[in-house]
Amino acid sequence: MDLLTPGLGLIFWQAVIFLLLVFLLGKFAWRPILDSLRIREESIEEALRSADEAREEMSKLQADNEKLLIEAREERDVLMKEASKMANQLKEEAKEDAKKITSKMMEDAKVSITSEKDAALKEVRNQVAELSVEIAEKILKKSLGDDKAQKSLVNDFLTEKNIN
């Protein structure tokens, strides 16, 4: 059974070595290990804090982006309405201008037709007058070809004048 129970000297030296090892580890290794663990813990906490801040910033940016998208859509709708309104207004102005131009052309055509008609009537009257004078001249030459007819015409004319 000696193999199973250690001797008192062995226990003593194991305890001394263990205590010496704990002392050396405490003096030289535990503090740097604990410091590095503390630093690591702080860096993890800082990273978590940064991640939270980044998440909050991202949510703010998304909210801002949504607002910008809504504003852009509203602005687009307003611009589309204005463009449609302006297009309709331009179309109406073009129709009115076309009506004005058409009525002006119609008036000009009426004036031109009237002046041409008047000119044609005047020319017809002049031609009729010329023809009447020529016919009267020919008739008078035929009927007043002799002296007796001329004297009779002059006497009739004078008697008519005296009566009036």
Backbone hydrogen bonds, N-H to C=O, Kabsch-Sander energy under -0.5 kcal/mol:
donor,donor_aa,acceptor,acceptor_aa,energy
4,L,1,M,-0.7
5,T,1,M,-1.7
11,I,7,G,-1.9
12,F,8,L,-2.1
13,W,9,G,-2.9
14,Q,10,L,-2.3
15,A,11,I,-2.5
16,V,12,F,-2.6
17,I,13,W,-2.6
18,F,14,Q,-2.6
19,L,15,A,-2.9
20,L,16,V,-2.8
21,L,17,I,-2.8
22,V,18,F,-2.7
23,F,19,L,-2.8
24,L,20,L,-3.0
25,L,21,L,-2.8
26,G,22,V,-2.8
27,K,23,F,-2.7
28,F,24,L,-3.0
29,A,24,L,-0.7
29,A,25,L,-1.5
30,W,25,L,-4.4
31,R,26,G,-0.6
33,I,29,A,-2.5
34,L,30,W,-3.5
35,D,31,R,-3.2
36,S,32,P,-2.9
37,L,33,I,-2.4
38,R,34,L,-2.8
39,I,35,D,-3.0
40,R,36,S,-2.6
41,E,37,L,-2.7
42,E,38,R,-2.7
43,S,39,I,-2.7
44,I,40,R,-2.3
45,E,41,E,-2.6
46,E,42,E,-2.8
47,A,43,S,-2.5
48,L,44,I,-2.7
49,R,45,E,-2.7
50,S,46,E,-2.9
51,A,47,A,-2.6
52,D,48,L,-2.6
53,E,49,R,-2.7
54,A,50,S,-3.1
55,R,51,A,-2.6
56,E,52,D,-2.7
57,E,53,E,-3.0
58,M,54,A,-2.8
59,S,55,R,-2.4
60,K,56,E,-2.5
61,L,57,E,-2.9
62,Q,58,M,-2.8
63,A,59,S,-2.4
64,D,60,K,-3.0
65,N,61,L,-3.0
66,E,62,Q,-2.7
67,K,63,A,-2.5
68,L,64,D,-2.9
69,L,65,N,-2.8
70,I,66,E,-2.6
71,E,67,K,-3.0
72,A,68,L,-2.9
73,R,69,L,-2.6
74,E,70,I,-2.6
75,E,71,E,-3.0
76,R,72,A,-2.7
77,D,73,R,-2.7
78,V,74,E,-2.6
79,L,75,E,-2.8
80,M,76,R,-2.7
81,K,77,D,-2.5
82,E,78,V,-2.7
83,A,79,L,-2.8
84,S,80,M,-2.6
85,K,81,K,-2.7
86,M,82,E,-2.9
87,A,83,A,-2.6
88,N,84,S,-2.5
89,Q,85,K,-2.5
90,L,86,M,-3.0
91,K,87,A,-2.4
92,E,88,N,-2.7
93,E,89,Q,-2.7
94,A,90,L,-2.6
95,K,91,K,-2.3
96,E,92,E,-2.8
97,D,93,E,-2.9
98,A,94,A,-2.5
99,K,95,K,-2.6
100,K,96,E,-2.8
101,I,97,D,-2.9
102,T,98,A,-2.7
103,S,99,K,-3.0
104,K,100,K,-2.6
105,M,101,I,-2.7
106,M,102,T,-2.6
107,E,103,S,-2.8
108,D,104,K,-2.8
109,A,105,M,-2.6
110,K,106,M,-2.8
111,V,107,E,-2.9
112,S,108,D,-2.7
113,I,109,A,-3.0
114,T,110,K,-3.0
115,S,111,V,-2.8
116,E,112,S,-2.6
117,K,113,I,-2.8
118,D,114,T,-2.9
119,A,115,S,-2.5
120,A,116,E,-2.6
121,L,117,K,-2.9
122,K,118,D,-2.7
123,E,119,A,-2.4
124,V,120,A,-2.5
125,R,121,L,-3.0
126,N,122,K,-2.7
127,Q,123,E,-2.5
128,V,124,V,-2.9
129,A,125,R,-3.1
130,E,126,N,-2.7
131,L,127,Q,-2.9
132,S,128,V,-3.0
133,V,129,A,-2.8
134,E,130,E,-2.7
135,I,131,L,-3.0
136,A,132,S,-3.2
137,E,133,V,-2.8
138,K,134,E,-2.5
139,I,135,I,-3.0
140,L,136,A,-3.2
141,K,137,E,-2.5
142,K,138,K,-2.1
143,S,139,I,-3.3
144,L,140,L,-2.8
145,G,142,K,-0.9
150,Q,146,D,-1.2
151,K,147,D,-2.3
152,S,148,K,-2.0
153,L,149,A,-2.0
154,V,150,Q,-2.2
155,N,151,K,-2.3
156,D,152,S,-2.3
157,F,153,L,-2.1
158,L,154,V,-2.3
159,T,155,N,-2.3
160,E,156,D,-1.9
161,K,157,F,-1.8
162,N,158,L,-2.1
163,I,159,T,-1.7
164,N,160,E,-1.7
